[in-house]
Amino acid sequence: MTGFARVDGHGDGYSWTFEAKSVNGRSLDLRCRLPSGFDSVEAVARAELPKRLARGNVNLTLTVNRAQAVSQLRINRELLAQVLELAREIEGAGAAPPRLDSLLAVRGIIEPVEEDETESRERVESALKADLAKLIDQLVVNRLAEGARIAEVLNGHLDEIARLVDAASACASTQPEALREKLRAQVATILGSFPALSEDRLAQEAAILIGKADVREELDRLRAHIQAARDLMAEGGAIGRRYDFLCQEFNREANTLCSKSADVELTRIGLSLKASIEQLREQVQNIE
């Protein structure tokens, strides 16, 4: 869910910079910081972003600068005609003809033109919305690139979990014959201390102990979870929530394996398994 994007643009006397930062989040949360008067751009962002992203805290910032406007000038021809008419009357009375700079210096002959910004502002907002689309595209690409790197890390953790499951399966204490030998020794000790116990009762207790100590079911489920995790990653899309739930199931089986273990080696493997699962879960928090 981590990503960054930046787009710069300019037009009609304006320049702007879009920035978007995305970090981990349980759901999609968009926070916008835009200059006053650009509410339509924020509306587009809130409409378009959920179409491309499912999770993450996204901060969108827009900075707009406007160049100093250059005023345009125009000649007030009606007033100029009146001034020229008066000049001709004065000239007829023997006065010298007025100079051009004197005529233009008459107040009101040259006046500034107030620019109509409506059309210009519409073009700027249209350009901003186009750049916003580019920004979202760039953010999605950057998040996908980050996701590809995390996928390599996740696969590494899954490989390590698979290796530990195989090691637990190969551990002698997980084999039924090893459990039976251990129970035979325990039964012989019990019979020596309590000879009155019936063999049927001892057989029942032995069966219960074997069932409680057998971790093959947990190992089978762990293998199934590993395959489910690989299938999720191959599926693509927004898999973060389901992957996080799967990590909880991983942890549940590892806890059960450790609680059943009566062997130092199996316990050591179980603890390493829990550590690898926790590392996997931490990375899963970074994906959508």
Phi, psi and omega in degrees: 000359182272136179187163179215144178213149179214136178223129177252147178206169178201159178165147178053040177081005179245152169225148184211161178222124173261137172224140177226130178237133182235132176229176185297147177196152181290331178219184179272120180231113181255127176239126185247138172234099183235152177296157178299139178097359181244037181297329182295328178291318178297321179299320178295318180299316181289337178276323188271325185299317179297342177287339185249334184233148180250329183219160176124149173267112185249126175252119180249127182235134175235125175246126182238131176239142179243130178292156178297122183290137177263116183289139174267150182244153175217156180265130176279093188294326179296315179292322179298319179298320178296317181295320179296321178298317177295323180295321179295321178297318180292322180295325178294337179274007176101002179279158178289148179295143182291146175281157181297316181296330178291320179296315182290340180281348179296130183300127177100344178294314176250127182223147179287151179255123176286120183286136175279109186271357185301309182293320179298316180295323178297321178293321179296315180295324177296318178294323178297319180293324177294319178290329176298319177298320177296320180298314180296318177301315182295320180296318179297317179298316180294322178293322177295321178297318177296320178297322179296321178292320179293325180301322178296320179294317180298317179298324177297318178294320178297320177298320179292320178297317178299319179297318180292324177296318177297321179295321178294322179295325182280348181296132186301329184290346180270353182275139182303322181296320178296321178295319181295319179297320179295321180290325178300317179294321179292320180295319179298321178294318181293318181295326178292330181270324183230075183297345183283347181292137180283153180293328178298317180295319179296322179294321178297314180296323179296319179297320179295317180296319179297318179297321181287329184270347183283120183253011182297326179295319178295320179294322177296319180292323177298319177297321178295322179293322178299315179294321178297321179295318179294322178295320178299316181293325177290331180293320181076189181078198181277095184246001188303315183295316180293323179293322179296319177296321179297324177297325176297321178292321174306310184295324179298315181292322179294321178296318179296319179300315180294322181291331179278339188292132172241018184236136184298317182294317179295322177296319178298317178295319180298320179293320177296324178296317179296321179296318179294321179295322178294320177297321177297314181298321180298320179288328180296333178296344183268358184250153182283000000 
